[in-house]
Amino acid sequence: MVNVSAIVASAFIGAVATGLITLLVRELRGILNTRRRRERFRESLIGEIDAGTSNVETAEIVTEVGGGMMPTSVFDNGTDKLGLLTEDEIQEVTSYYASAEKINALAERITLNPEEANDPDSRRETPLASAYYSERDYAIEQGGDAITKIQQSKSEVGLRAYISDFLNR
């Protein structure tokens, strides 16, 4: 005679195990998807920050429209992805982009009023030119710090990173 309660218990245990495995696989897929999105966002930020600092590093005071500007489209279009980054990355990245926005505002002001940037009667920098150069140097420094922080965070791999991602879901 077949023990019905043993069959029911086995079926129940099998169903619970299957359910738990399904949940675990779903969570792991979610974690891997989040990690892929994070890495793509990090790579995009690094590319944009590097391009921005390179663009202004060699720029003199610019008089043509769009010159001396720092790109911000990855950041502007990715603010919803900032939560994928660590707190330290967010701080460095937002500091850089705040400086980039100041650079862009100064560069735009210079292109609209080039006489404010250059004093033709003397070789001295005007206050606007001085502000541009000062902010440019700060933005370049901030960009380097942001890239370094992102690269440090990218190198954090392994079980500890997966556990952290799992706990932060």
Residue, then its C-alpha position, 0 to 999 in steps of 0.5 A: m500500500v502506498n503512503v499518501s501522506a509521504i507522496v503529498a509531503s514529497a510533492f510539497i517539498g518539490a514544489v517549495a524547492t522549485g519555487l525557491i530556485t525560481l525566485l533565486v534565479r529571478e533575483l540573480r538575473g535582476i542582479l546581473n542586469t543591474r550590474r550590466r546597466r551600472e557598468r554601461f553607465r559607468e563607461s558612458l560617464i568615463g567617456e563623457i568626462d574624459a571628452g569634456t576635460s580633454n576639450v577644455e584642457t587645451a582650450e583658450i578663451v573661446t569666441e566661437v559658439g560651442g567652443g570651450m564647452m563640456p558635454t553633459s548629455v550622458f549625465d543629463n539623460g542618466t540622472d535616473k541611473l545615478g542610484l546604480l552608483t556608489e555614494d562616493e561615485i555619485q559625489e565625485v560625478t555630481s561635483y564634476y558635472a556642477s563644475a561642467e555646468k559652470i564652465n558651459a555657462l561661462a563659455e556661453r557668456i564669452t561667446l555672446n560677449p567676447e569683449e568681456a573675455n579679452d581686454p584688447d588694450s592690455r594683455r591682462e585677463t578680464p574677470l570673466a576670463s579668469a573665472y573661466y580658467s579657474e573653473r576649467d582647472y577645477a573641472i579638470e581636477q574634478g573629472g580626474d577624481a570622478i574617473t578614478k573613483i568610477q574605475q575603483s568601483k568598477s574593480e570591485v568584483g566577486l561575491r562581496a559585490y554580488i551580496s551587496d547588490f542583493l542586499n541593496r535590492 
